[in-house]
Each structure stands twice: as structure tokens, then as C-alpha cells.
Amino acid sequence: MAIDVARARAETPGTRHVAHFNNAGAALPPQPVLEAVAEHQALEATIGGYEAAARNNAKLENTYDAVAKLLACSREEVALVENATVAWDMAFNALAVLPGGGFQPGDRILTARAEYAANIVAFLQTARRTGAVVEVIPSDETGQTSVAALEAMIAEPGKGPVKLIAITHIPTNGGLVNPAAAIGRVARRHGIPYLLDACQTVGQMPVDVEDLGCDFLSATGRKFLRGPRGTGFLYVRKSWLDRIEPHTLDHSGAELVAPDRYEMRPDARRFELWESNIAARIGLGVAVDYALSWGLDAIRERAFGLAETLRQRLAAIPGATVRDLGVERCAIVTFTLDGKDPRAMKAALGGQGINVSVSGASSTRFDMDARGLTDVVRASPHYYNSEEEVERLVAAVRAL
């Protein structure tokens, strides 16, 4: 089904004010999400927070069903958290202290060259504490993570065991889509836990955790899903639930059944903490349902198509260089312009009502350093953007 762009824009109030090409940062929310959040907040103000939560519990529970449908998993495998970083950290830290396992001196953590900085910081902190080793999987000639190199690293003689494969599916600094499913097949074949950062993935393309083969997946609500800020979720494969314990538990994730004993929840909600923003979580469920109503295949076709058009139009500008890598490229477009500072470009475009972002080296240090890049302009269209807005962006860049 093709996207009805006119309807999508009519249901997105922000399109009347800006040409928004920062969906990889935080997308413009649609009207149903705005209404869902506002209605619950109004109810809290009217009858009280606890009482509003009880009355709207069915709406909150719908969010688990919606996320499960989005990921093609069961609702028992879904935990709702504050953001993608919390989701990722919850999974990684639980693996780091896994009973009878965890990380020992010489154990290896394999990650992608375009891995997100927050994940690298967590790797390095754990390596410093445990003696584990962080190794970067080389990229192939297209710029994506090399599956062949991964296989070779796992079998490399004289090195410690690989205890974790953790990659970012779509990096923050470009349109690259890493071969996550192929990596998942390698991880499964070798029995290695696989943690996938899908922060930029969900909402712009279909996601099937069984096809991806990941054991854990982290994501946010605010980006291509068009949900509220301060929302995220964690997927935990069911087979892990009988052997993993969150690094941090409270009386929501576990019940105190005796003065000296607790029992964890049997599902992924053991990774949740009790206090949360109920209005935002309800809004997240509405955002997921809204995306599903359009269809993720249709969203991918529209958003990826706009991005490819933008790449072609930018590449025709003298002095412009498109910086995206990979075989498959998504709805994130990064570029530079000779003699122009990306941050000044962002400010100039913003002054014309065109929102873009800048991705700096510190966010994807391994990759940016390897390519000699410091900053790139990032423009991330979505299905509600129009062709006219793409042309407006290109014209504005040409005039800089």
C-alpha cells in the first residue's frame, strides 16, 4: 500500500511549521500520539496519577502488544524503559554479571566499526573492570560490517572466547544498514549472545527479531517511530529469561516473597523499574500502532526512496560529498560541502525553517576516525516529508 502523503502531513501538525529532516534525532509526532499523551496527563491532573494509571491500564498494556507485533515477538519478551540507552545498558550489564559467566580476563566483546559511542563507553568500562577485551569487526569494501571477518575472528587461535557480539544495526552517522540478520546467523551457529542496537531501525523499516537472530534488542520511541521522548523498549529472547537477572532490580521486577528472598518476574518486565511516565508509554503504544497502520514495508519504500533521491540531488551540487556507506542504505543521509562547516550549515538551514542535524566524530569514533571525518550534516527524511521539501533542502544547500 502506498503512503497517502497528504493524509500523513495533515495528521502531523509540525509539517505546517518546518521542513523536518531530523527524524533520526526526534521525529514529528502525529496527532493521535499528541492526543493520547495529553489525554492521560489531563486525567492525572483531574483524578490523580495512580488513579489515572489504574483507569488507563488497558491502554498501557496495549503498548506491550503493539511493540510485540512490531518486533514479531511475544509480549512476554518486551520491557518498556525510559530510552534506548537504558534498554541497551540493562541488557549489557545483565550479561556482564551473568551467574556462572559474565566477563573474565581475556574474554572478547566483538562490535562494529560504526558502533555508537555510548555503547563503546560501556564496553570500555566493563573491560577496565573485568579484563575483557573489546575488538572491532572490520568492515568490508562497501563499508558494512564484514560477516566473513566476524567468522574469522571467532575462530582466531590463541585468543580468548568471544562472549558477546554487539553491533548497531543502523549507525547514527549515515545511511548504512549493517547485515544484522547474517551476523545473527553467525552468532547462533557459535552459541554467542547477540545484542542489537536498533535505535535508528524501528519505525523506518520492518523488524523481525527471529529473522535478525538477536537475543536482545534495544530501541527508542522518539526517532522514526514518532513516539514521545523518554520512551524506549528492550526485547529479551524468551530462552534467556530463565538464566539472566538484571543488574538493577526493584519490587516491580521482583517480588519480595520473604524477608530474605525475592522472586523475579517470569517475563522481560523484570528489566523495568516501578516509576515511569505512564502518559508517554501510552503514547508510545499509539505511535507503534500508527506506524503499523501505514505498514512498515510502505514506510521503508517511501522513506528510503526520499533518501535516495536526496543523495542523488546532493551529489550533483559542486563541492558536495555524500558520506553514506553500505550495500543497503536507509533514510539517513549524511554529507559535507567543501569549505563549509557542518554546524554552520545546520544553523543556516534552521534559519530557513529546515531542520537537519550534525553527527560528530565523538558519536561514532572508530568509523569517523577511520574515514578522516570530524562532522557531517545529517538529513533524515521520513514518509511524511514531501518531494517539495526535498527540493527545498537541496536548493538551500546549493545556495550556502
Disulfide bonds with the S-S distance in Angstrom:
none
